[in-house]
Amino acid sequence: MTENERATGGEVFRYSRDGDVRIYSLRVVAGGTELWRITFVPGEPDSGILEEHFKNAEVAAQYFGEVERALIAGGWREVSRFRL
């Protein structure tokens, strides 16, 4: 587990492609929620990127849909997701 992964909150979804793994997690912060993308590539250092800061749940849900459509179009495969 990387420092970035520990810093983030709950995992929203996880995708993989050709051995690479992307994990999208939410972290509650002052004034809203952050979406973090953690990328694991074999043989390379793990990377964490702050994707977006949301103040509204509806906007976050729309953004998640856009991210997932882009991942699927790019050949990524869903591995897991948080379900209510």
Order of alpha helices (4+ residues) and beta strands (2+ residues): alpha-beta-beta-beta-beta-alpha-beta
